[in-house]
């Protein structure tokens, strides 16, 4: 080997490349397309929130906070969860502030999954789930949600549970399908898991984006699930600050103790002034309680506009995503359709097949409506040209 050669080594993630979100966002920037692909708002947060960050920095909050997060933020979260979902977590021993939900998910998996353990994921699912399991040495067991309706199939989940099953990962409101688990479905899951030692990771980052009066049924709200669950959520999604990368995990004390063993070595702790600002902002529940109405207006406006196009919108129960069926447009595969839509029509979307191993095709694309009204109108005018 020459002095300039880089030593070769086996990849820990040999099948993983650049994420579809990065690819489509780069293509949108290259072509000048309206980016409805990657899930981030293009509008500003409540002005009070960055002002609170500035205030925290002026007060000298520049050094490391405690490893699990500052006490006022964890206490505010404990009070919020109790108020919304009826379970009181111990702020000192059961709530941890994380560097976004993706880090929370990776840490939860690493702390409880070992080589040879099996983890059930429900497809389509967010693209970080499988790599997290693989990095832990676990085996991914994929159970499909019901095609086109994306409802959970509890019988198939039960059939997938075996002696090596360590963890089940669920997501509601769901990305990419925008479905929301019902209380009956969550209760059925609790009954299914009751005789097992399977742990649960409940990805609830869109918890405040639920529509038409339906509730978000958190795993925290069912004692039988809460007792075995890491419940993950995101300040970035709730407060329109995805770039801040601040999330949180609630879990029973024994699970949290294991979670924090890993957390302290893969991130240690999280941005100090942001934590102080979020703690103060949480004192007012209005911003998150008003979020369903705020996004429902955008959902309805966008869906009404899509009715004038050749794309057929599926029902959006939660999250800020809209699936569309493009069968009436052409017979391209989903990835090719999204490339075509971006280059030729000027609107970037995400193929739903990217959320499946092997790319299951349903002629569906995911669009994000967490955008300014002007952005959505621009996108709709372009989509009408199809």
C-alpha positions as CSV (number, residue, x, y, z in Angstrom):
1,X,0.0,0.0,0.0
2,X,1.5,3.4,-1.0
3,X,1.9,6.2,1.5
4,X,-1.0,8.1,-0.1
5,X,-3.5,5.1,-0.2
6,X,-6.5,5.1,2.0
7,X,-6.8,1.8,3.9
8,X,-9.8,-0.3,2.8
9,X,-12.3,-1.5,5.3
10,X,-15.7,-3.2,5.2
11,X,-18.7,-0.9,5.2
12,X,-21.0,-1.0,8.2
13,X,-23.9,0.0,5.9
14,X,-22.9,-1.5,2.5
15,X,-26.3,-1.0,0.9
16,X,-26.9,2.6,2.1
17,X,-26.3,5.5,-0.1
18,X,-27.4,9.2,-0.1
19,X,-31.0,9.5,1.1
20,X,-33.8,10.2,-1.3
21,X,-34.6,13.4,0.5
22,X,-31.1,14.8,-0.2
23,X,-31.2,13.6,-3.8
24,X,-34.6,15.2,-4.5
25,X,-33.8,18.4,-2.6
26,X,-30.6,18.8,-4.7
27,X,-32.5,18.2,-7.9
28,X,-35.1,20.8,-6.9
29,X,-32.3,23.3,-6.3
30,X,-30.7,22.4,-9.6
31,X,-33.8,22.8,-11.6
32,X,-35.6,25.6,-9.8
33,X,-38.4,23.3,-8.8
34,X,-40.8,24.0,-5.9
35,X,-39.5,21.6,-3.2
36,X,-42.4,19.7,-1.8
37,X,-40.2,16.7,-1.3
38,X,-38.2,17.1,1.9
39,X,-40.4,17.7,5.0
40,X,-39.5,21.1,6.3
41,X,-41.4,24.4,6.6
42,X,-40.5,27.3,4.4
43,X,-42.0,29.8,6.9
44,X,-40.6,31.4,10.1
45,X,-41.3,30.1,13.6
46,X,-43.1,32.1,16.3
47,X,-40.9,35.3,16.6
48,X,-41.0,34.8,20.4
49,X,-39.0,31.6,20.1
50,X,-35.8,32.9,18.5
51,X,-36.1,36.0,20.8
52,X,-36.0,33.6,23.8
53,X,-32.8,31.9,22.3
54,X,-31.2,35.4,22.1
55,X,-32.2,36.1,25.7
56,X,-30.8,32.8,26.9
57,X,-27.5,33.5,25.2
58,X,-27.4,37.0,26.7
59,X,-27.9,35.4,30.1
60,X,-24.8,33.4,29.6
61,X,-26.2,30.0,28.7
62,X,-23.2,28.9,26.6
63,X,-21.7,25.9,28.4
64,X,-22.7,22.2,28.6
65,X,-26.1,21.6,30.1
66,X,-26.7,18.4,32.1
67,X,-26.4,15.3,30.0
68,X,-30.1,14.4,30.0
69,X,-31.2,18.0,29.4
70,X,-31.9,21.0,31.6
71,X,-34.3,20.4,34.4
72,X,-36.9,23.1,33.5
73,X,-37.3,21.7,30.0
74,X,-37.7,18.1,31.2
75,X,-40.2,19.3,33.9
76,X,-42.2,21.3,31.3
77,X,-42.4,18.2,29.1
78,X,-43.5,15.9,32.0
79,X,-46.3,18.4,32.8
80,X,-47.3,18.6,29.1
81,X,-47.4,14.8,28.6
82,X,-49.5,14.4,31.8
83,X,-51.9,17.1,30.6
84,X,-52.3,15.7,27.1
85,X,-52.0,11.9,27.6
86,X,-52.6,11.2,31.3
87,X,-49.2,9.7,32.2
88,X,-46.8,11.5,34.6
89,X,-43.2,10.8,33.7
90,X,-40.5,11.5,36.3
91,X,-38.7,14.5,34.8
92,X,-35.4,13.5,36.4
93,X,-35.4,9.8,35.6
94,X,-37.7,9.3,32.6
95,X,-37.3,12.2,30.1
96,X,-34.2,12.9,28.0
97,X,-33.5,15.7,25.6
98,X,-31.9,14.6,22.3
99,X,-30.3,16.0,19.2
100,X,-33.4,15.5,17.2
101,X,-35.7,12.5,16.8
102,X,-33.3,10.7,14.4
103,X,-30.6,10.6,17.1
104,X,-33.2,9.5,19.7
105,X,-34.3,6.6,17.5
106,X,-30.7,5.5,16.9
107,X,-29.9,5.7,20.6
108,X,-33.0,3.8,21.6
109,X,-32.1,1.0,19.1
110,X,-28.4,0.9,20.2
111,X,-29.3,0.7,23.8
112,X,-31.6,-2.4,23.6
113,X,-30.8,-4.3,20.4
114,X,-27.8,-6.6,20.1
115,X,-26.3,-8.9,17.5
116,X,-28.9,-11.4,16.3
117,X,-31.9,-9.6,17.9
118,X,-34.9,-9.0,15.6
119,X,-36.6,-5.7,15.3
120,X,-40.0,-5.4,13.5
121,X,-40.6,-2.3,11.4
122,X,-43.9,-1.6,9.6
123,X,-43.4,-0.7,5.9
124,X,-43.5,1.9,4.5
125,X,-41.2,3.4,7.2
126,X,-38.8,6.3,7.7
127,X,-35.4,5.6,6.2
128,X,-33.4,5.8,9.4
129,X,-35.0,2.8,11.0
130,X,-33.3,0.0,9.2
131,X,-29.8,1.5,9.3
132,X,-30.1,2.0,13.1
133,X,-31.0,-1.7,13.5
134,X,-28.1,-2.8,11.2
135,X,-25.6,-0.7,13.1
136,X,-26.7,-2.4,16.3
137,X,-26.2,-5.8,14.7
138,X,-29.9,-6.6,14.7
139,X,-32.0,-8.1,12.0
140,X,-34.8,-6.1,10.4
141,X,-38.1,-7.9,10.1
142,X,-40.5,-6.0,7.8
143,X,-44.2,-6.2,8.1
144,X,-46.3,-4.3,5.5
145,X,-49.0,-1.9,6.5
146,X,-52.1,-2.6,4.4
147,X,-51.6,-1.4,0.8
148,X,-53.2,2.0,-0.1
149,X,-55.0,2.3,3.3
150,X,-51.8,1.9,5.4
151,X,-53.7,0.6,8.4
152,X,-51.7,-1.7,10.8
153,X,-52.3,-5.4,10.4
154,X,-52.2,-6.7,13.9
155,X,-52.4,-10.3,12.8
156,X,-49.3,-10.0,10.6
157,X,-47.5,-8.2,13.4
158,X,-48.3,-11.0,15.8
159,X,-47.1,-13.6,13.3
160,X,-43.8,-11.8,12.9
161,X,-43.0,-11.9,16.7
162,X,-40.6,-14.7,17.5
163,X,-38.2,-15.7,20.3
164,X,-35.5,-13.2,19.0
165,X,-37.8,-10.2,18.7
166,X,-36.5,-7.4,20.9
167,X,-38.2,-4.3,19.6
168,X,-41.2,-3.1,17.5
169,X,-41.1,0.3,15.9
170,X,-44.3,2.2,15.1
171,X,-45.0,5.7,13.8
172,X,-48.2,7.7,14.2
173,X,-49.1,10.1,12.7
174,X,-47.4,8.2,9.9
175,X,-44.7,9.3,7.5
176,X,-45.2,8.9,4.5
177,X,-48.9,7.8,4.5
178,X,-50.4,10.5,6.8
179,X,-52.5,7.8,8.6
180,X,-53.2,8.0,12.3
181,X,-53.5,5.0,14.6
182,X,-56.9,4.8,16.3
183,X,-57.3,4.0,20.0
184,X,-58.7,0.6,19.1
185,X,-55.6,-0.2,17.1
186,X,-53.3,1.0,19.9
187,X,-55.3,-1.0,22.4
188,X,-55.1,-4.0,20.1
189,X,-51.3,-3.6,20.0
190,X,-51.2,-3.4,23.8
191,X,-53.1,-6.7,24.0
192,X,-50.9,-8.3,21.4
193,X,-47.7,-7.4,23.2
194,X,-48.9,-8.1,26.7
195,X,-47.7,-11.7,26.9
196,X,-44.3,-10.8,25.4
197,X,-41.2,-9.1,26.5
198,X,-41.0,-7.1,23.2
199,X,-40.1,-3.4,23.7
200,X,-41.8,-0.6,21.7
201,X,-40.4,2.5,20.0
202,X,-43.2,4.9,19.2
203,X,-42.2,7.6,16.8
204,X,-44.6,10.4,17.5
205,X,-42.8,13.4,15.9
206,X,-46.1,14.6,14.2
207,X,-48.1,14.3,17.4
208,X,-49.6,17.8,17.1
209,X,-50.6,17.4,13.4
210,X,-53.9,15.5,13.5
211,X,-57.0,16.6,11.7
212,X,-60.8,16.5,11.6
213,X,-61.1,16.3,15.4
214,X,-59.4,12.9,15.7
215,X,-57.1,12.5,18.7
216,X,-53.4,11.6,18.7
217,X,-53.3,8.4,20.7
218,X,-49.9,8.4,22.2
219,X,-48.3,5.2,23.5
220,X,-47.9,7.2,26.7
221,X,-51.7,7.2,27.1
222,X,-52.0,3.4,27.4
223,X,-50.3,2.1,30.6
224,X,-49.5,-1.3,29.1
225,X,-47.7,0.3,26.2
226,X,-46.0,3.1,28.1
227,X,-44.4,0.5,30.5
228,X,-42.4,-0.9,27.6
229,X,-42.0,2.1,25.3
230,X,-39.5,4.7,24.2
231,X,-41.8,7.6,23.1
232,X,-40.0,9.9,20.7
233,X,-41.1,13.4,19.6
234,X,-39.6,16.5,18.1
235,X,-39.5,20.2,18.9
236,X,-38.3,20.9,15.4
237,X,-41.6,19.6,13.9
238,X,-43.8,21.2,16.5
239,X,-42.3,24.6,16.4
240,X,-41.2,24.9,12.7
241,X,-37.5,24.7,13.6
242,X,-36.3,21.5,12.0
243,X,-32.7,22.8,11.7
244,X,-32.4,23.2,15.5
245,X,-32.4,19.4,15.8
246,X,-33.9,19.1,19.3
247,X,-36.1,16.2,20.2
248,X,-37.0,14.2,23.3
249,X,-37.7,10.7,24.6
250,X,-40.0,9.6,27.4
251,X,-39.5,6.1,28.8
252,X,-39.8,4.2,32.1
253,X,-36.8,4.7,34.3
254,X,-35.1,1.3,33.6
255,X,-35.3,2.0,29.8
256,X,-34.2,5.6,30.3
257,X,-31.1,4.4,32.3
258,X,-30.0,2.2,29.4
259,X,-30.9,4.9,26.9
260,X,-28.7,7.5,28.7
261,X,-25.7,5.1,28.8
262,X,-25.6,5.3,25.0
263,X,-26.8,9.0,24.7
264,X,-23.9,10.3,26.8
265,X,-21.4,8.8,24.4
266,X,-23.0,9.5,21.0
267,X,-24.0,13.1,21.6
268,X,-23.6,13.7,25.4
269,X,-26.0,16.6,25.5
270,X,-27.9,19.2,23.4
271,X,-27.7,22.9,22.5
272,X,-27.9,24.9,25.7
273,X,-29.6,28.2,24.7
274,X,-32.2,26.3,22.6
275,X,-33.1,24.2,25.6
276,X,-33.7,27.3,27.8
277,X,-35.8,28.9,25.1
278,X,-37.9,25.8,24.5
279,X,-38.5,25.4,28.3
280,X,-39.9,29.0,28.5
281,X,-41.9,28.6,25.3
282,X,-43.6,25.4,26.6
283,X,-45.1,27.5,29.4
284,X,-47.7,28.6,26.8
285,X,-49.6,25.6,25.3
286,X,-51.3,27.7,22.6
287,X,-48.6,27.2,19.9
288,X,-48.9,23.4,19.9
289,X,-52.7,23.3,20.7
290,X,-53.4,25.5,17.7
291,X,-51.2,23.4,15.3
292,X,-53.9,21.0,14.1
293,X,-56.1,23.9,12.9
294,X,-53.1,25.7,11.4
295,X,-52.0,22.7,9.3
296,X,-55.6,21.5,8.6
297,X,-56.2,24.8,6.7
298,X,-53.1,24.1,4.6
299,X,-54.1,20.5,4.0
300,X,-57.6,21.5,2.9
301,X,-56.3,24.3,0.7
302,X,-53.8,22.1,-0.9
303,X,-56.2,19.1,-1.4
304,X,-58.8,21.5,-3.0
305,X,-56.1,22.7,-5.4
306,X,-55.1,19.1,-6.3
307,X,-58.7,18.4,-7.3
308,X,-58.1,20.6,-10.4
309,X,-55.1,18.4,-11.4
310,X,-54.7,14.9,-12.7
311,X,-53.3,13.8,-9.4
312,X,-55.7,12.1,-7.0
313,X,-55.0,13.0,-3.3
314,X,-55.4,10.3,-0.7
315,X,-56.8,11.1,2.7
316,X,-54.5,12.9,5.1
317,X,-55.4,12.2,8.7
318,X,-52.2,13.6,10.3
319,X,-48.6,14.8,9.6
320,X,-47.9,17.5,7.0
321,X,-47.7,15.1,4.1
322,X,-50.1,14.5,1.2
323,X,-49.9,11.3,-0.9
324,X,-51.1,11.5,-4.5
325,X,-52.0,8.7,-6.9
326,X,-50.5,9.6,-10.3
327,X,-52.0,6.7,-12.2
328,X,-54.0,9.0,-14.5
329,X,-50.8,10.9,-15.5
330,X,-48.4,8.2,-16.8
331,X,-47.2,4.7,-16.1
332,X,-43.7,5.5,-14.9
333,X,-42.3,3.9,-11.7
334,X,-42.4,6.1,-8.7
335,X,-38.8,7.2,-8.6
336,X,-38.9,8.0,-12.4
337,X,-42.2,9.8,-12.0
338,X,-40.7,12.0,-9.2
339,X,-37.6,12.8,-11.3
340,X,-39.9,13.6,-14.3
341,X,-42.2,15.8,-12.1
342,X,-39.2,17.7,-10.8
343,X,-37.5,18.2,-14.1
344,X,-40.5,18.7,-16.4
345,X,-43.2,20.2,-14.2
346,X,-41.1,22.0,-11.6
347,X,-42.4,20.3,-8.4
348,X,-40.2,18.0,-6.3
349,X,-41.8,15.0,-4.6
350,X,-40.7,11.8,-2.9
351,X,-41.5,8.3,-4.2
352,X,-43.4,6.3,-1.6
353,X,-41.4,3.2,-2.9
354,X,-38.3,4.7,-1.2
355,X,-39.9,3.9,2.1
356,X,-39.9,0.2,1.3
357,X,-37.1,-2.3,1.0
358,X,-37.0,-3.3,-2.7
359,X,-39.2,-0.4,-3.8
360,X,-42.8,-1.6,-3.6
361,X,-44.7,0.2,-6.4
362,X,-48.2,1.7,-5.9
363,X,-47.9,4.8,-8.2
364,X,-47.9,7.1,-5.2
365,X,-45.8,10.2,-4.5
366,X,-45.5,12.2,-1.3
367,X,-45.8,15.9,-1.2
368,X,-45.2,18.2,1.8
369,X,-47.7,21.0,2.5
370,X,-45.8,22.6,5.4
371,X,-45.2,25.6,3.1
372,X,-46.3,29.2,2.8
373,X,-49.6,29.6,0.9
374,X,-47.7,31.3,-1.9
375,X,-45.4,28.3,-2.2
376,X,-48.3,25.9,-2.3
377,X,-50.1,28.1,-4.9
378,X,-47.0,28.2,-7.1
379,X,-46.8,24.4,-6.9
380,X,-50.5,23.9,-7.7
381,X,-50.3,26.2,-10.8
382,X,-47.4,24.0,-12.1
383,X,-49.2,20.8,-11.3
384,X,-52.2,21.9,-13.3
385,X,-50.0,21.9,-16.4
386,X,-49.7,18.1,-16.2
